[in-house]
Amino acid sequence: MSVPAARPDEAAAHFAARLSFEADVSDVHADLASGAPGVVVVDSRSDAAWAQGHIPGALHIPTAKIAELAPVLIDPSMTVVTYCWGPGCNGATRAALAFARLGYHVKEMIGGFEYWVREGFAFDSARGSERRPVDDLTAPRSGIACAC
């Protein structure tokens, strides 16, 4: 290995920090399904993207409107989970930064809407509730969680 691995204590601190900043779609789905208190999911994409599909129960606050709308719509004691299109888009990161600057506890949902859909979770769109087959490159075809 051209770059040696970090010391175990450094690695533990790094990975613990990542988990405090990020949540994957399966964990967000589990929190929403269980009714976990204190969590609000925010879609930071455009109106057209929202209409194309979004996570059921999510709030729609485009990134440019977070400073204006968040204090009116979201209790500051809530933990905000932001998402955008997917791994090729850093919109959720920009949205998470905007929420953090307003004083909110915030996490970014890695994988975004793309991986929500690819893992076979239901989503709402202008056409109603939808669901696509599980993409077995992102989740077990059986629908049973990978138990990571």
C-alpha positions in Angstrom: 0.0 0.0 0.0 1.6 3.3 -1.1 -0.2 5.1 1.7 -0.2 3.3 5.0 -3.5 2.9 6.9 -4.2 5.4 9.8 -3.6 4.4 13.4 -6.6 2.5 14.8 -7.4 5.4 17.2 -7.3 7.9 14.2 -9.4 5.6 12.1 -12.0 5.1 14.9 -12.3 8.9 15.3 -12.6 9.4 11.5 -15.3 6.8 11.0 -17.3 7.8 14.1 -17.3 11.4 12.8 -18.5 10.3 9.3 -21.4 8.5 10.9 -22.4 11.6 12.8 -22.5 13.6 9.5 -24.1 11.0 7.2 -27.0 8.5 7.1 -27.6 6.0 4.4 -31.0 5.6 2.7 -31.7 2.3 4.6 -31.2 4.0 7.9 -33.4 7.0 7.0 -36.1 4.6 5.7 -35.9 2.7 9.0 -36.2 5.9 11.0 -39.2 7.1 9.0 -40.9 3.7 9.1 -40.5 3.4 12.9 -41.6 7.0 13.5 -38.3 7.9 15.2 -38.9 11.2 17.0 -37.0 14.4 16.2 -36.1 13.7 12.6 -37.2 15.7 9.6 -36.1 14.8 6.0 -35.6 17.7 3.6 -35.5 17.5 -0.2 -33.3 20.4 -1.3 -33.9 20.0 -5.1 -35.9 22.1 -7.6 -39.7 22.1 -8.0 -39.4 20.0 -11.1 -37.3 17.4 -9.3 -39.7 17.3 -6.4 -42.6 16.6 -8.8 -40.6 13.9 -10.5 -40.3 12.0 -7.2 -39.6 12.5 -3.5 -39.4 10.7 -0.2 -42.9 10.4 1.4 -43.1 12.8 4.4 -40.1 14.9 3.3 -40.3 18.7 3.3 -39.4 20.5 0.1 -37.1 23.4 0.7 -34.8 24.2 -2.2 -31.3 25.1 -0.9 -31.6 28.8 -1.9 -34.7 29.1 0.4 -33.4 27.3 3.5 -32.3 30.5 5.3 -35.8 32.0 4.7 -38.0 28.9 5.3 -36.3 26.6 7.8 -36.9 28.8 10.8 -40.6 29.0 9.9 -41.1 25.3 9.0 -38.6 23.3 11.2 -38.3 23.3 15.0 -34.6 23.9 15.9 -34.6 20.9 18.2 -35.1 18.6 15.2 -32.4 16.7 13.4 -32.5 17.5 9.7 -31.6 15.0 7.1 -30.9 16.5 3.7 -31.0 14.8 0.3 -30.7 15.7 -3.3 -30.4 13.6 -6.5 -27.6 11.2 -5.7 -23.9 10.6 -5.2 -23.0 12.7 -8.3 -24.6 15.8 -6.8 -23.4 17.8 -3.8 -26.7 19.6 -3.4 -27.5 17.8 -0.1 -24.0 18.8 1.2 -24.8 22.5 0.4 -28.2 22.2 2.0 -26.7 20.5 5.1 -24.2 23.4 5.4 -27.0 25.9 5.2 -28.9 24.1 8.0 -25.7 23.9 10.1 -25.1 27.6 9.7 -28.6 28.2 11.0 -27.8 26.1 14.1 -29.6 22.9 13.2 -28.3 19.4 14.0 -28.0 18.0 10.5 -27.0 14.9 8.5 -26.7 14.3 4.8 -28.4 11.2 3.4 -25.8 9.6 1.2 -27.0 8.1 -2.0 -29.8 10.7 -2.3 -33.1 10.1 -4.1 -31.4 7.9 -6.6 -30.4 5.3 -4.1 -33.8 5.6 -2.3 -35.5 4.5 -5.5 -32.8 1.9 -6.4 -33.2 0.2 -3.0 -36.9 -0.2 -3.8 -38.4 2.2 -1.3 -41.7 3.9 -2.2 -41.7 7.5 -3.3 -44.3 10.1 -4.1 -44.5 11.9 -7.4 -46.9 14.1 -9.4 -48.5 10.7 -10.5 -49.0 9.5 -6.9 -47.2 6.8 -4.9 -44.6 4.7 -6.9 -42.1 2.0 -6.3 -39.5 0.5 -8.6 -37.9 -3.0 -8.3 -34.9 -3.3 -6.1 -31.6 -2.8 -8.0 -29.5 -5.8 -6.7 -26.3 -3.8 -7.2 -27.5 -1.5 -4.3 -29.6 -3.8 -2.1 -30.4 -7.6 -1.7 -32.9 -8.6 -4.3 -34.8 -10.4 -1.5 -35.8 -7.1 0.0 -34.2 -8.2 3.3 -31.8 -5.6 4.6 -28.1 -6.3 4.1 -27.6 -6.0 7.9 -24.6 -3.8 7.4 
